[in-house]
Amino acid sequence: MGAWGVRAFENDTAGDWSFELTEVDDLSLVEAAFEEVEAVGADYLEADAAANALAACEVLARLRGNTGYSDSSTEPVDSWVTSHPQTPSPELIARGTVAIDRLLGSDSELCELWEESDPDAWRGAVGELRDRLQAQQGV
C-alpha cells in the first residue's frame, strides 16, 4: 500500500476504493468494506481491507456533516456525498466504530505498518476519524 500521509484517503488503496464508490448509488460499498473486516474475525487483518474500512468510515462521517478535511484525495468522495445525501443508520455507524477498533488492535497489518513509521500521527488521525464518525450530525 503506497501511502503519503496518515489520513484515510492518503494512500493508493483508499484512492482506488473512492473511485469504486462513484460507481454505486447506495452504501453497498461501505457495507462491503465492513463485511470484509467482520469476516476476518480475530484472524490477521490485511492492510487493504483495513484501509477500505477507514475510507468507508470517512464516507459515513461526511454524510453526517463531519467532513474534517478536504483535499484532492477526497474529491471523489466529497462529490459522491454531495450528490447522494442520506443519513447512515446507527447500526452502520456502530459497525464502522467496531471496524476502527479492530484495525487498531492486534493482528492488523495496517497497524503494524504504521508502528514501523509514525504510529502516533496515524493513531491520532484514526482517532480523529472515529470521533467524527460518532459525533452528532454536523458537529
PyMOL commands that set and color helices and strands:
alter all, ss='L'
color gray80, all
select helices_A, chain A and resi 12-21+28-40+47-63+72-83+90-104+109-115+119-134
alter helices_A, ss='H'
color red, helices_A
deselect
rebuild
show_as cartoon
